[in-house]
Amino acid sequence: MILKQGDWLYKKEHYADVVVVGSGAAGTALATKCAAFGLSVIVLEGGERDYSETSQDCYSGESEGISLPYGLKNSRLRFYGGSTNCWAGGCGVLNK
Ligand SMILES: Cc1cc2nc3c(=O)[nH]c(=O)nc-3n(C[C@H](O)[C@H](O)[C@H](O)COP(=O)(O)OP(=O)(O)OC[C@H]3O[C@@H](n4cnc5c(N)ncnc54)[C@H](O)[C@@H]3O)c2cc1C
């Protein structure tokens, strides 16, 4: 179940075994694993269901010293799924 902020405000109290902040690869993997162990999970996502300029503007800023190909604002994505929404298909090899 996905609740928008407006719907969420009408519910006074929420209980869960685990609260995960962020719905990117890390948060979603953690939440899924916790749910598989039978734990109740709430995932809090700062952005909206889909991309919006208003939400993404929160990441606006200047980067000094490091040249970022997508600029600071677009180097991470602030909506459901996080930066996995712009994953370019590259996979690193895990060293043993
Ligand atoms: C253009 C681009 C291309 C990429 N290509 C590749 C690739 O080819 N291969 C690869 O392995 N990696 C790639 N990456 C990197 C990969 O996308 C990230 O490493 C990965 O998505 C990080 O996952 P994460 O869950 O740690 O963070 P994120 O995906 O950034 O998720 C964090 C989530 O938390 C939310 N959030 C942040 N703060 C709060 C808060 N205070 N409260 C609530 N919610 C919050 C954000 O809105 C976001 O949804 C790429 C990244 C970019 C930007």
PDBQT file of the ligand as one rigid body, heavy atoms in Angstrom, charges set to zero:
ROOT
HETATM    1  C1  LIG A 101      22.916   8.797 -13.925  1.00  0.00    +0.000 C 
HETATM    2  C2  LIG A 101      23.266   7.622 -13.053  1.00  0.00    +0.000 A 
HETATM    3  C3  LIG A 101      23.596   6.401 -13.630  1.00  0.00    +0.000 A 
HETATM    4  C4  LIG A 101      23.939   5.300 -12.824  1.00  0.00    +0.000 A 
HETATM    5  N1  LIG A 101      24.291   4.122 -13.422  1.00  0.00    +0.000 NA
HETATM    6  C5  LIG A 101      24.682   3.068 -12.677  1.00  0.00    +0.000 A 
HETATM    7  C6  LIG A 101      25.055   1.846 -13.271  1.00  0.00    +0.000 A 
HETATM    8  O1  LIG A 101      25.060   1.700 -14.480  1.00  0.00    +0.000 OA
HETATM    9  N2  LIG A 101      25.455   0.821 -12.475  1.00  0.00    +0.000 N 
HETATM   10  C7  LIG A 101      25.453   0.947 -11.111  1.00  0.00    +0.000 A 
HETATM   11  O2  LIG A 101      25.806  -0.042 -10.440  1.00  0.00    +0.000 OA
HETATM   12  N3  LIG A 101      25.091   2.098 -10.509  1.00  0.00    +0.000 NA
HETATM   13  C8  LIG A 101      24.701   3.155 -11.259  1.00  0.00    +0.000 A 
HETATM   14  N4  LIG A 101      24.356   4.335 -10.655  1.00  0.00    +0.000 N 
HETATM   15  C9  LIG A 101      24.410   4.410  -9.213  1.00  0.00    +0.000 C 
HETATM   16  C10 LIG A 101      23.169   3.759  -8.596  1.00  0.00    +0.000 C 
HETATM   17  O3  LIG A 101      22.011   4.249  -9.247  1.00  0.00    +0.000 OA
HETATM   18  C11 LIG A 101      23.176   4.110  -7.121  1.00  0.00    +0.000 C 
HETATM   19  O4  LIG A 101      24.369   3.633  -6.546  1.00  0.00    +0.000 OA
HETATM   20  C12 LIG A 101      22.019   3.458  -6.383  1.00  0.00    +0.000 C 
HETATM   21  O5  LIG A 101      20.777   3.783  -6.983  1.00  0.00    +0.000 OA
HETATM   22  C13 LIG A 101      22.070   3.938  -4.938  1.00  0.00    +0.000 C 
HETATM   23  O6  LIG A 101      21.000   3.342  -4.253  1.00  0.00    +0.000 OA
HETATM   24  P1  LIG A 101      20.609   3.878  -2.829  1.00  0.00    +0.000 P 
HETATM   25  O7  LIG A 101      19.387   3.108  -2.414  1.00  0.00    +0.000 OA
HETATM   26  O8  LIG A 101      21.796   3.845  -1.926  1.00  0.00    +0.000 OA
HETATM   27  O9  LIG A 101      20.275   5.437  -3.003  1.00  0.00    +0.000 OA
HETATM   28  P2  LIG A 101      19.204   6.141  -3.948  1.00  0.00    +0.000 P 
HETATM   29  O10 LIG A 101      18.871   5.328  -5.143  1.00  0.00    +0.000 OA
HETATM   30  O11 LIG A 101      19.718   7.528  -4.159  1.00  0.00    +0.000 OA
HETATM   31  O12 LIG A 101      17.876   6.194  -3.055  1.00  0.00    +0.000 OA
HETATM   32  C14 LIG A 101      17.738   7.030  -1.960  1.00  0.00    +0.000 C 
HETATM   33  C15 LIG A 101      16.231   7.327  -1.805  1.00  0.00    +0.000 C 
HETATM   34  O13 LIG A 101      16.037   7.931  -0.534  1.00  0.00    +0.000 OA
HETATM   35  C16 LIG A 101      15.191   9.066  -0.683  1.00  0.00    +0.000 C 
HETATM   36  N5  LIG A 101      15.547   9.961   0.409  1.00  0.00    +0.000 N 
HETATM   37  C17 LIG A 101      16.696  10.649   0.577  1.00  0.00    +0.000 A 
HETATM   38  N6  LIG A 101      16.664  11.340   1.721  1.00  0.00    +0.000 NA
HETATM   39  C18 LIG A 101      15.460  11.065   2.298  1.00  0.00    +0.000 A 
HETATM   40  C19 LIG A 101      14.838  11.479   3.513  1.00  0.00    +0.000 A 
HETATM   41  N7  LIG A 101      15.459  12.323   4.360  1.00  0.00    +0.000 N 
HETATM   42  N8  LIG A 101      13.606  11.013   3.793  1.00  0.00    +0.000 NA
HETATM   43  C20 LIG A 101      12.967  10.164   2.925  1.00  0.00    +0.000 A 
HETATM   44  N9  LIG A 101      13.508   9.728   1.769  1.00  0.00    +0.000 NA
HETATM   45  C21 LIG A 101      14.748  10.190   1.467  1.00  0.00    +0.000 A 
HETATM   46  C22 LIG A 101      15.484   9.604  -2.071  1.00  0.00    +0.000 C 
HETATM   47  O14 LIG A 101      14.404  10.367  -2.573  1.00  0.00    +0.000 OA
HETATM   48  C23 LIG A 101      15.697   8.294  -2.854  1.00  0.00    +0.000 C 
HETATM   49  O15 LIG A 101      14.486   7.801  -3.387  1.00  0.00    +0.000 OA
HETATM   50  C24 LIG A 101      23.965   5.422 -11.420  1.00  0.00    +0.000 A 
HETATM   51  C25 LIG A 101      23.606   6.654 -10.823  1.00  0.00    +0.000 A 
HETATM   52  C26 LIG A 101      23.272   7.739 -11.628  1.00  0.00    +0.000 A 
HETATM   53  C27 LIG A 101      22.899   9.033 -10.975  1.00  0.00    +0.000 C 
ENDROOT
TORSDOF 0
